[in-house]
């Protein structure tokens, strides 16, 4: 069904899944919506499964087919369990993976030869310890930086929420006013992410997955949102952002966020947002 682009076009979406928030999609819906997004990817996955399976039908090519099919059966099995697909589907994937391994047992002499060729002859290296240390340092620098930026507690502020455990905060506009004059309501949701990334969803945003940079001064209760988009968001498409500049923030309890921006000496623009913790029904 993958080869003709039909497997991911019916069950659990993607038609119904595209109109729901990702937060509320099940693993089945998310998998089908993601894999069903591109027809040519479905066909390509089908060919990666179909061609090696056909090679298993002939004695001369069975070993080659088993080798080519192993990454697919392993990947499908892991996806089925990671995304909590149907129990029957999980069972079938385990059986197919075991059958794939049984093929390797029957062809163990040939598999052992391939492994010995890949590993190569034993070579004694001189001064290998400095090379290993230098390599580990080069690898650890970007890894540590990425982990600290995306998952480290040091990058979280009072506005980000618990990104470390996958529960960021979402702020939805409740009301907007200038001094005591209430302004017309409109859609506006704001997100303060790690790595100083600010993003919005609004009724005027062309491409909501772009972002701008922001900074928070917690002692002064001030937040600054840059007036220009980050380079990456420009590549994704421009969108109009409602908020930019310097703001004073305050919190009313644990559910409301107030942002205030001076327009003149006697006038202030005030936004009142309701806080919501994302993915409270999921644990990691």
N, C-alpha and C positions, 0 to 999 in steps of 0.2 A: 504493500500500500504506500510505502514511502516513495517508491520509484515513480509512481504516478501522482504523487503529491496529495494523497487523500488521508493519510493516517491522522495528521494533526489538524484536520479541517472540520471535524465533526464532534467528537466526544469532548465535553467540558470546554468547548470554545473552538477557535479563539474569539468568535463573534461575541459571546456573552462576557468573556473575560476582559475584553478591551474596554468595556464600559464600567469596570469596577476598579476600585483602588487596589494597588498591589498589596497593601497592608492586609486586606481581607481575602485575598485569593488563597485557595488551598494549594498544596504542592502539585496536585494533578492539574489544576487550572493554570498555574504558573508555568509548568513544564510544557503544556500543550500550547499556550499562548506564545511562549518564547520560541519553541521549535516550529510552530506554525506560522511565524512571521514571514519567513522567506521560503518560497516554493523551491527555488533551486537548491537551498540547503537540505530540504527534505529529500529531494531526488538524489543529491550527493550522498547523504547518509544511507539511503536505500541501496545505492550502488556499492558502497563500502561493505554493506552486509550481504548483498545478493551475490556479487562476484566471487568473494572467498567461499561462500556457501556452495556455489556451483563447482568450484575447484575440489571440494570435498567428495564429489561424486565419482571422481576418477582417481585410480590408485597412484598414478604418476604425479598428480598434482595435489593429492590430499594433504601432504605435509605442508606444502606452501599455503594452501587454503587455511589450515589450522593456525599457522603463524600469523597470517593476515587478519584472521577473524578474531584472534585473542584480544587485541585492544578494544574491539567493538563489544564483545561479550562482557569483558570486564567493565568497560565504561557504562554500558546499559545496566548492568547489575548494580553498580554503585549509585547511579542516578535513581533507579527504582526504589532503593532503600532510603537514599538521602532525601528524596522528594515525597516519600510516603505514598507511593503509587499503590495500586490494588494488590492485595495479598497474592492473588493468582498470578499476576504479572511478576511479582517478586519471586515466586516459586519457579516459574518458567525460566526466568533469567538465571537463577542458581543452577537449574538442571542443565541449561545450555552451556554455562561456564564450566561445569564439571565435565560435560562431554568434551568440551574443547581441551581440558586438561588430560582427559583419558587419551585423546589423540596424540598428545605429547608423550605419554607413557609408551605407546606403541612405537613411537619414533624416537625413543630416547637416545640411541647411538648417534643419529643424525643431529639431534638437538645439542648433544654434548659437543659434537664437532663444531657446531656454529658458535657455541659459548666460548670454546677454546680459541677460535679464530678472533672473536670480538675482544676477548681479554688479552690475546697476544702472548708472546713468550715473556717469561719473567726477566725483568731488567733491573739492575741495581743502579739507583740514582744516587749521585753524590750531593751533599748539602741540600737534602730535600726538606729539612725542617724549616729553614728560612723561607723557602718557597711556599710551604703550607701556611705559615704564619702570615706572610704577606697576602696570600690569597684570601684567607679568612678575614683579614682586616678590610680588604677591598669589598668583600661581600657584606660584611656586617655594617659598614657605614650607611649605605642606602636602605638596608633592611631596618636598622634601628631608627633611622629618620622617618621612614614610612610608618612604622608601628607607633612611634611616639606621636606622629602627626594625626593619624587616623584613629588610633585606639588608646593612646596614652592619656592618662588622667590630666597631665599637665596642659593639654590643649583644650580641655573643657572649661567653659566659663559658666556663670550663673544662668546664661541664656541658652546654652546649647542643649541642656538636658544630659541624660546618661548615655552618651554615644558609646561609651566603653562597653556597655552591655546591650547595645542595640536598641535603646529606647530614647531617641531624641525628642525634643519638644517641638510642637507645631503651634504657631500663634495665628489665630483667625480674627480678623478685624470685626469688632462688635459695634463700635461707633467712632465717629471722627468729628472734631469740632475745632473752631477757632475761637478762643476764649469761651464764651457761653453760647455761641452760634453753632447749632448742629448742622453738619454737612450731609448731603445725600449719601446713602449707603452704597457700597460697591464691594465686589469680591476682592479680598486681599488676604493671602496667607503668607507668612514669612518664616524663614528658617535660618538659624544661626548654627552653622556647621563647624566641624573641626577644620584645622588648617586655615582658619580665618576666612571661611567661605560663607557668604550671605546669598540667599536665593529667595525668589518670590513666585507665587502663583497668583495671577490677577486676571481681571477681565480685559486687560490691555496688553498682557504679555504675549509676545509672538512665540517665543521659545523658552519655556519655563525652566529648562535644565541648564541654562547658562547661570553664571554666578558672578558676584562682585566680592571684593575684599572688605572686611570690617575689623574693627578692633574694639576692645572693651576695657574701660578703666573702672574696675569695680569699686575702689575706694571713693571715687568721685561720682559713681553711678552715671557714667557717660558711655555712650557707644557711638562710634564713628563709622559710617558706611560710605565707601568710596563713591565718587560722583561718576566714575567711568567703569565700564565692564572689563572683566578680566579677559586676557587674550583668548583663552579657551572658549569663553562664551561668545566672543565675536565670531570665532570660527563656526560655532554651532548655529548662529543666527541672532540678530539683534532683537531685543525686546525692550519695551518701555518699563522702567522701574519707578515705582511710586516713591520709595524712600531712598534718600541719599543726604549726606551731610552729617552734622553733629546733633546728637539727641541726648537729652537727660531721660533716664529711665527710672521707674519705680515699680514696685510690685504691691498689689492689693491682695493679701493672702497668698495662696498658692495657685490661684487660677487666673488672675488677671495681670496683664502687663500694660503699663502706661508709658508711652513715648511722647516726649514734649520737645518741640523745636521752636526756637525764637524766630519770629518773622520780623518784628520791629521791637522797639523798646517796650511797647505796651500791648503787643499781641503775640500769642503763642499758638502754634498748631499742635493739637493733641490727638493722639491715636490711642484707642483702648482695645487691647487684644485679649481674647480668651485663650488660655493655655490648654493644650491637650498633649498628653504623652503618647507617642506613636508606638504601636506594637505592644501594648500592655498585655495582650493575650498570648504572647509568644515568649519563650525563654531560650537562652542560648548557652 
